Structures are given as structure tokens and as C-alpha cells.
Amino acid sequence: MIRYDPFWKTLKSSGESTYTLINKHRISSSTIDRLRKNQPITTTTINDLCRVLNCNVENIATYIYSEEDQLL
């Protein structure tokens, strides 16, 4: 399962807020909601967040093994 817990820590230390992400950087409010709920987002969105927050992918998302993961 992909979790976005690192994103919230990175956001807090960046000086940005969900408000500035939405209104200044044009990240949609639905994307913020998806991050809150650990729902899938696109790699393009991850790229945008890394650019805005000046961070690496691991500062946005992490993978945690889960028995609920879809079988391949």
C-alpha cells in the first residue's frame, strides 16, 4: 500500500500549506483529499509536488506491505 505520511511531514517543514498548494501552485483540492485518504495519485502529480516542495519522491510517498494489496 502506498502511503503519503511523508508528504504531510514534508509539507509542514516546507513553509507551504494545503492552501498555498491549491491557490498558488494549482494543486487541486481533490488531489489533497486523495493524499489525505492514501488514494492513488499520478506520477505527474508526485513530480509537481516534488518540484513545489523541493524534495525527492521518498519525501512524498512510501510503500508499506499490506495483506490487502491486490494480487498480481
DSSP file (Angstrom, degrees, kcal/mol; ACC not computed):
  #  RESIDUE AA STRUCTURE BP1 BP2  ACC     N-H-->O    O-->H-N    N-H-->O    O-->H-N    TCO  KAPPA ALPHA  PHI   PSI    X-CA   Y-CA   Z-CA
    1    1 A M              0   0    0      0, 0.0    63,-2.9     0, 0.0     2,-0.5   0.000 360.0 360.0 360.0 132.7    0.0    0.0    0.0
    2    2 A I  E     -A   63   0A   0     61,-0.2     2,-0.4    36,-0.2    61,-0.2  -0.740 360.0-169.6 -84.6 128.4    1.3    3.4   -0.9
    3    3 A R  E     -A   62   0A   0     59,-3.1    59,-2.3    -2,-0.5     4,-0.1  -0.918  21.3-153.8-120.7 148.3    1.0    5.9    2.0
    4    4 A Y    >>  +     0   0    0     -2,-0.4     4,-1.2    31,-0.3     3,-0.5   0.041  57.2 119.3-109.3  24.5    1.5    9.6    1.9
    5    5 A D  H 3> S+     0   0    0      1,-0.2     4,-1.4     2,-0.2     3,-0.4   0.892  74.4  56.4 -56.6 -41.1    2.6   10.1    5.5
    6    6 A P  H 3> S+     0   0    0      0, 0.0     4,-2.7     0, 0.0    -1,-0.2   0.858  99.2  62.0 -61.0 -31.6    5.9   11.5    4.4
    7    7 A F  H <> S+     0   0    0     53,-1.1     4,-3.1    -3,-0.5     5,-0.2   0.922 101.8  49.9 -57.7 -45.1    4.1   14.2    2.3
    8    8 A W  H  X S+     0   0    0     -4,-1.2     4,-2.0    -3,-0.4    -1,-0.2   0.870 112.2  47.1 -66.2 -36.8    2.5   15.7    5.4
    9    9 A K  H  X S+     0   0    0     -4,-1.4     4,-1.9     2,-0.2    -1,-0.2   0.910 114.4  47.6 -67.8 -42.3    5.8   15.9    7.3
   10   10 A T  H  X S+     0   0    0     -4,-2.7     4,-1.0    49,-0.4    -2,-0.2   0.913 111.3  50.7 -65.1 -42.9    7.5   17.4    4.2
   11   11 A L  H >X>S+     0   0    0     -4,-3.1     4,-0.7    -5,-0.2     3,-0.7   0.924 109.3  51.2 -60.3 -45.1    4.7   19.9    3.7
   12   12 A K  H 3<5S+     0   0    0     -4,-2.0     3,-0.5     1,-0.2    -1,-0.2   0.888 113.7  43.4 -61.5 -40.4    4.8   21.0    7.4
   13   13 A S  H 3<5S+     0   0    0     -4,-1.9    -1,-0.2     1,-0.2    -2,-0.2   0.586 103.7  68.7 -82.6  -8.7    8.6   21.6    7.2
   14   14 A S  H <<5S-     0   0    0     -4,-1.0    -1,-0.2    -3,-0.7    -2,-0.2   0.707 100.5-121.9 -83.8 -20.7    8.4   23.4    3.8
   15   15 A G  T  <5S+     0   0    0     -4,-0.7     2,-0.1    -3,-0.5    -3,-0.1   0.353  79.1 111.5  89.3  -6.7    6.6   26.5    4.8
   16   16 A E      < -     0   0    0     -5,-0.6    -1,-0.4    37,-0.0     2,-0.3  -0.435  50.4-159.8 -89.2 171.6    3.9   25.7    2.3
   17   17 A S     >  -     0   0    0     -2,-0.1     4,-2.5    -3,-0.1     5,-0.2  -0.903  37.8 -99.7-142.1 170.2    0.3   24.7    3.3
   18   18 A T  H  > S+     0   0    0     -2,-0.3     4,-2.2     1,-0.2     5,-0.2   0.879 124.1  57.8 -60.9 -34.2   -2.6   23.0    1.6
   19   19 A Y  H  > S+     0   0    0      1,-0.2     4,-3.0     2,-0.2     5,-0.4   0.940 108.9  42.6 -60.5 -48.2   -4.0   26.5    1.0
   20   20 A T  H  >>S+     0   0    0      1,-0.2     4,-2.0     2,-0.2     5,-1.9   0.861 111.3  55.8 -70.2 -33.4   -0.9   27.6   -1.0
   21   21 A L  H  <5S+     0   0    0     -4,-2.5     6,-2.9     3,-0.2    -1,-0.2   0.930 116.4  37.3 -60.2 -43.0   -0.7   24.3   -2.8
   22   22 A I  H  <5S+     0   0    0     -4,-2.2     4,-0.4     4,-0.2    -2,-0.2   0.942 128.8  29.6 -73.9 -49.4   -4.2   24.8   -4.0
   23   23 A N  H  <5S+     0   0    0     -4,-3.0    -3,-0.2    -5,-0.2    -2,-0.2   0.803 131.4  28.5 -89.2 -30.7   -4.3   28.5   -4.6
   24   24 A K  T  <5S+     0   0    0     -4,-2.0    -3,-0.2    -5,-0.4    -2,-0.1   0.838 131.1  31.5 -96.8 -39.5   -0.7   29.4   -5.6
   25   25 A H  S   <S-     0   0    0     -5,-1.9    -3,-0.2    -4,-0.1    -4,-0.1   0.398  98.8-124.8-105.0   1.7    0.6   26.1   -7.1
   26   26 A R        +     0   0    0     -4,-0.4     2,-0.5    -6,-0.3    -4,-0.2   0.795  51.1 156.3  60.2  33.5   -2.7   24.9   -8.7
   27   27 A I        -     0   0    0     -6,-2.9    -1,-0.2    -7,-0.2    -2,-0.1  -0.801  48.2-113.5 -82.9 129.1   -2.7   21.5   -7.0
   28   28 A S     >  -     0   0    0     -2,-0.5     4,-1.7     1,-0.1     3,-0.4  -0.260   7.4-127.4 -69.8 151.3   -6.4   20.5   -7.0
   29   29 A S  H  > S+     0   0    0      1,-0.2     4,-2.1     2,-0.2    -1,-0.1   0.807 111.9  59.6 -65.1 -28.9   -8.3   20.2   -3.7
   30   30 A S  H  > S+     0   0    0      2,-0.2     4,-2.1     1,-0.2    -1,-0.2   0.850 102.7  52.2 -68.9 -32.3   -9.3   16.7   -4.8
   31   31 A T  H  > S+     0   0    0     -3,-0.4     4,-2.4     2,-0.2    -2,-0.2   0.915 108.3  50.3 -66.6 -42.6   -5.6   15.7   -5.0
   32   32 A I  H  X S+     0   0    0     -4,-1.7     4,-2.2     1,-0.2    -2,-0.2   0.912 110.7  50.1 -60.3 -41.8   -5.1   17.0   -1.4
   33   33 A D  H  X S+     0   0    0     -4,-2.1     4,-1.7     2,-0.2    -1,-0.2   0.892 109.0  51.4 -63.7 -40.3   -8.2   14.9   -0.4
   34   34 A R  H  <>S+     0   0    0     -4,-2.1     5,-2.8     1,-0.2     4,-0.3   0.887 109.0  51.2 -64.5 -39.2   -6.7   11.8   -2.2
   35   35 A L  H ><5S+     0   0    0     -4,-2.4     3,-1.2     1,-0.2   -31,-0.3   0.915 108.3  52.0 -62.9 -42.6   -3.4   12.4   -0.3
   36   36 A R  H 3<5S+     0   0    0     -4,-2.2    -1,-0.2     1,-0.2    -2,-0.2   0.864 115.0  41.9 -60.3 -36.0   -5.3   12.5    3.0
   37   37 A K  T 3<5S-     0   0    0     -4,-1.7    -1,-0.2    -5,-0.1    -2,-0.2   0.314 110.2-119.7 -96.7   7.8   -7.1    9.3    2.2
   38   38 A N  T < 5 +     0   0    0     -3,-1.2    -3,-0.2    -4,-0.3   -36,-0.2   0.871  61.2 152.6  53.9  40.2   -3.9    7.5    0.8
   39   39 A Q      < -     0   0    0     -5,-2.8    -1,-0.2    -6,-0.1    -2,-0.0  -0.616  52.6 -77.5 -95.0 159.8   -5.7    7.0   -2.5
   40   40 A P        -     0   0    0      0, 0.0     2,-0.3     0, 0.0    -1,-0.1  -0.222  47.2-178.2 -60.5 142.1   -3.7    6.8   -5.8
   41   41 A I        -     0   0    0     -3,-0.1     2,-0.1    -7,-0.1   -10,-0.0  -0.909  31.5 -96.9-130.7 163.3   -2.3    9.9   -7.4
   42   42 A T     >  -     0   0    0     -2,-0.3     4,-2.0     1,-0.1     5,-0.1  -0.344  23.3-120.4 -79.8 160.0   -0.4   10.2  -10.7
   43   43 A T  H  > S+     0   0    0      1,-0.2     4,-2.5     2,-0.2     5,-0.1   0.797 115.8  61.1 -67.4 -27.0    3.3   10.3  -11.1
   44   44 A T  H  > S+     0   0    0      2,-0.2     4,-2.3     1,-0.2    -1,-0.2   0.910 105.0  47.3 -63.1 -41.4    2.8   13.7  -12.8
   45   45 A T  H  > S+     0   0    0      2,-0.2     4,-2.6     1,-0.2    -2,-0.2   0.905 110.5  51.3 -66.2 -41.7    1.3   14.9   -9.5
   46   46 A I  H  X S+     0   0    0     -4,-2.0     4,-2.5     1,-0.2    -2,-0.2   0.916 109.9  50.8 -60.8 -41.9    4.1   13.4   -7.5
   47   47 A N  H  X S+     0   0    0     -4,-2.5     4,-2.3     2,-0.2    -2,-0.2   0.925 110.3  49.1 -59.5 -45.5    6.5   15.2   -9.8
   48   48 A D  H  X S+     0   0    0     -4,-2.3     4,-2.7     1,-0.2    -2,-0.2   0.908 111.4  49.0 -61.3 -43.1    4.7   18.5   -9.3
   49   49 A L  H  X S+     0   0    0     -4,-2.6     4,-2.8     1,-0.2    -1,-0.2   0.904 110.3  50.9 -64.9 -41.2    4.7   18.1   -5.5
   50   50 A C  H  X>S+     0   0    0     -4,-2.5     5,-1.8     2,-0.2     4,-0.8   0.906 112.5  47.3 -61.9 -41.2    8.4   17.3   -5.6
   51   51 A R  H  <5S+     0   0    0     -4,-2.3     3,-0.4     3,-0.2    -2,-0.2   0.940 115.5  43.9 -64.8 -47.7    9.1   20.4   -7.6
   52   52 A V  H  <5S+     0   0    0     -4,-2.7    -2,-0.2     1,-0.2    -1,-0.2   0.901 122.3  37.5 -65.2 -42.3    6.9   22.7   -5.4
   53   53 A L  H  <5S-     0   0    0     -4,-2.8    -1,-0.2    -5,-0.2    -2,-0.2   0.451 103.6-129.2 -91.9  -0.6    8.3   21.3   -2.1
   54   54 A N  T  <5 +     0   0    0     -4,-0.8     2,-0.2    -3,-0.4    -3,-0.2   0.952  66.8 116.5  51.8  57.9   11.8   20.9   -3.5
   55   55 A C      < -     0   0    0     -5,-1.8     2,-0.2    -6,-0.1    -1,-0.2  -0.808  64.3 -96.6-142.7 179.4   12.1   17.3   -2.3
   56   56 A N    >   -     0   0    0     -2,-0.2     3,-1.8    -3,-0.1     4,-0.2  -0.562  41.1-100.9 -99.7 167.1   12.5   13.7   -3.5
   57   57 A V  G >> S+     0   0    0      1,-0.3     3,-2.5     2,-0.2     4,-2.2   0.873 120.4  61.0 -55.7 -41.0    9.8   11.1   -4.2
   58   58 A E  G 34 S+     0   0    0      1,-0.3    -1,-0.3     2,-0.2   -51,-0.0   0.658  96.8  61.2 -65.3 -13.1   10.5    9.4   -0.8
   59   59 A N  G <4 S+     0   0    0     -3,-1.8   -49,-0.4     1,-0.1    -1,-0.3   0.461 112.3  38.2 -87.0  -2.0    9.6   12.6    0.9
   60   60 A I  T <4 S+     0   0    0     -3,-2.5   -53,-1.1     1,-0.3     2,-0.3   0.751 123.0  13.0-110.3 -45.6    6.1   12.3   -0.7
   61   61 A A     <  -     0   0    0     -4,-2.2    -1,-0.3   -55,-0.2     2,-0.3  -0.929  51.7-168.4-139.5 156.6    5.2    8.6   -0.6
   62   62 A T  E     -A    3   0A   0    -59,-2.3   -59,-3.1    -2,-0.3     2,-0.5  -0.988  22.1-126.8-142.0 150.8    6.3    5.3    1.0
   63   63 A Y  E     -A    2   0A   0     -2,-0.3     2,-0.4   -61,-0.2   -61,-0.2  -0.863  23.4-176.5-100.5 130.5    5.3    1.7    0.3
   64   64 A I        -     0   0    0    -63,-2.9    -2,-0.0    -2,-0.5     0, 0.0  -0.992  30.5-116.8-126.0 122.9    4.1   -0.4    3.2
   65   65 A Y        -     0   0    0     -2,-0.4     2,-0.3     2,-0.0     3,-0.0  -0.281  37.9-178.8 -57.5 139.4    3.3   -4.1    2.6
   66   66 A S    >   -     0   0    0      1,-0.1     3,-1.6     0, 0.0    -1,-0.0  -0.998  37.5-138.5-143.6 138.6   -0.3   -5.0    3.2
   67   67 A E  T 3  S+     0   0    0     -2,-0.3    -1,-0.1     1,-0.3    -2,-0.0   0.713 106.3  64.6 -63.9 -20.4   -2.2   -8.2    3.1
   68   68 A E  T 3  S+     0   0    0      2,-0.1    -1,-0.3    -3,-0.0     3,-0.1   0.520  75.3 119.4 -82.7  -6.4   -5.0   -6.1    1.4
   69   69 A D  S <  S-     0   0    0     -3,-1.6     2,-0.2     1,-0.1    -4,-0.0  -0.278  77.3 -98.2 -59.3 146.0   -2.8   -5.4   -1.6
   70   70 A Q        -     0   0    0      1,-0.1     2,-0.1     2,-0.1    -1,-0.1  -0.441  39.6-115.9 -66.4 134.5   -4.1   -6.6   -4.9
   71   71 A L              0   0    0     -2,-0.2    -1,-0.1     1,-0.1    -3,-0.0  -0.453 360.0 360.0 -70.9 144.6   -2.6   -9.9   -6.0
   72   72 A L              0   0    0     -2,-0.1    -1,-0.1     0, 0.0    -2,-0.1   0.427 360.0 360.0 -90.5 360.0   -0.6   -9.8   -9.2
